[in-house]
């Protein structure tokens, strides 16, 4: 059973937090709300192009899927284009961020947190990166 690719990741929270996360990932990160199957629970599927990559699912009060699990999640990374427009968007929304370069590849990275504290990384190919920031 070889892995052939990445499907999606899921964030679970109360409905108010889901709405905040939806707005953040749409307005700041640039994903789009798309079709979601009619599950019994409330939620959103967010898309990058034609692919659903972030599922936001409502959690019941005090829900914990796996009581023995430790949270080791650090961040999710997205491949992006238009470095300068992204920097301007983050500044427009007053998002605190940090930038870095990947040794050897020339890839540029932007790091920040979503409203729930989850790490977000945006990756830009060398030609997308600018000399500033």
ZITAWO-V12655 format. One record per residue. N is the residue number from 1. RES is the residue in one small letter. PHI is phi in degrees with one decimal (999 if undefined). OMEGA is omega in whole degrees, 0 to 359 (* if undefined). D_CENTER is the distance of its C-alpha to the mean C-alpha in Angstrom with 1 decimal. Layout:
# ZITAWO-V12655
<<N,RES,PHI,OMEGA,D_CENTER> <N,RES,PHI,OMEGA,D_CENTER>>
This chain:
# ZITAWO-V12655
<<1,x,999,178,27.2> <2,x,-75.1,174,25.2> <3,x,-75.0,183,21.4> <4,x,-111.1,179,20.9> <5,x,165.3,179,17.1> <6,x,-98.7,180,13.7> <7,x,-93.8,182,13.4> <8,x,-166.3,168,10.3> <9,x,-127.1,188,8.9> <10,x,-126.9,172,10.0> <11,x,-113.4,180,9.8> <12,x,-113.8,181,13.3> <13,x,-164.7,174,14.9> <14,x,-68.2,186,17.7> <15,x,-60.4,180,17.8> <16,x,-62.7,178,17.7> <17,x,-66.3,177,14.5> <18,x,-59.3,179,12.9> <19,x,-63.5,178,14.2> <20,x,-64.2,179,12.9> <21,x,-66.0,177,9.3> <22,x,-57.2,181,10.0> <23,x,-60.8,180,11.5> <24,x,-62.6,183,9.0> <25,x,-70.9,175,6.2> <26,x,-82.0,187,9.5> <27,x,-76.1,185,11.5> <28,x,-95.2,185,9.7> <29,x,-81.8,177,6.8> <30,x,101.8,174,9.3> <31,x,-76.9,179,8.3> <32,x,-124.1,173,11.5> <33,x,-70.7,181,12.9> <34,x,-137.5,183,15.1> <35,x,-62.4,176,17.8> <36,x,-131.4,177,17.5> <37,x,-57.1,183,20.6> <38,x,-78.9,177,22.9> <39,x,-68.7,177,22.1> <40,x,-69.4,181,24.2> <41,x,-91.6,178,21.2> <42,x,-79.1,175,19.2> <43,x,172.9,179,15.6> <44,x,-136.5,167,13.4> <45,x,-113.8,179,12.0> <46,x,-108.3,188,9.5> <47,x,-116.6,165,10.4> <48,x,-113.4,187,10.3> <49,x,65.6,182,14.0> <50,x,-91.4,187,15.9> <51,x,-109.8,173,13.5> <52,x,-75.0,183,11.7> <53,x,-123.8,178,8.6> <54,x,-130.5,175,7.1> <55,x,-105.6,176,10.1> <56,x,-110.2,186,10.8> <57,x,-123.7,180,14.3> <58,x,-71.6,177,17.0> <59,x,-100.9,175,18.6> <60,x,-68.9,178,22.3> <61,x,-54.0,179,23.6> <62,x,63.4,180,24.0> <63,x,-68.7,173,22.3> <64,x,-142.4,186,21.6> <65,x,-64.2,183,21.1> <66,x,-140.1,186,22.5> <67,x,-61.2,182,24.6> <68,x,-84.5,185,25.3> <69,x,-75.2,170,21.7> <70,x,-99.9,178,20.5> <71,x,-83.4,178,16.9> <72,x,-113.0,181,16.1> <73,x,-65.0,178,12.3> <74,x,-108.4,182,11.5> <75,x,-162.5,171,8.0> <76,x,-115.2,181,5.7> <77,x,-119.6,178,6.9> <78,x,-117.5,171,7.0> <79,x,-82.4,187,10.6> <80,x,-135.8,171,11.6> <81,x,-130.1,175,14.9> <82,x,67.0,180,16.8> <83,x,-50.6,186,16.4> <84,x,-63.8,179,18.7> <85,x,-64.5,178,17.3> <86,x,-67.5,177,13.8> <87,x,-58.5,181,15.8> <88,x,-63.8,179,17.7> <89,x,-64.4,179,14.9> <90,x,-61.1,178,13.6> <91,x,-65.0,179,17.3> <92,x,-58.5,181,18.0> <93,x,-91.4,179,15.6> <94,x,54.4,178,17.0> <95,x,-89.5,175,13.8> <96,x,-75.3,183,15.2> <97,x,-144.6,175,13.9> <98,x,-130.5,180,15.6> <99,x,-118.2,178,16.3> <100,x,-152.6,175,17.8> <101,x,-117.4,178,19.5> <102,x,-87.7,179,19.7> <103,x,-58.3,176,23.4> <104,x,76.8,185,25.2> <105,x,-92.0,184,22.6> <106,x,78.1,180,22.2> <107,x,-64.2,176,18.4> <108,x,-101.7,181,16.8> <109,x,-133.1,173,13.7> <110,x,-125.2,181,12.1> <111,x,-120.4,175,10.8> <112,x,-161.4,180,9.9> <113,x,-117.0,174,9.0> <114,x,-82.3,183,7.7> <115,x,-62.2,178,10.9> <116,x,-92.9,179,11.2> <117,x,93.0,177,11.2> <118,x,-73.0,179,8.3> <119,x,-74.6,177,7.8> <120,x,-127.8,177,5.4> <121,x,-124.2,175,7.6> <122,x,-112.5,183,8.7> <123,x,-111.7,181,11.8> <124,x,-128.1,175,14.8> <125,x,-62.3,183,18.0> <126,x,-46.5,184,21.1> <127,x,-67.8,178,22.5> <128,x,-85.3,183,19.4> <129,x,-76.7,176,19.7> <130,x,-111.3,181,22.2> <131,x,-71.9,181,24.8> <132,x,-82.2,178,23.8> <133,x,51.2,*,21.3>>
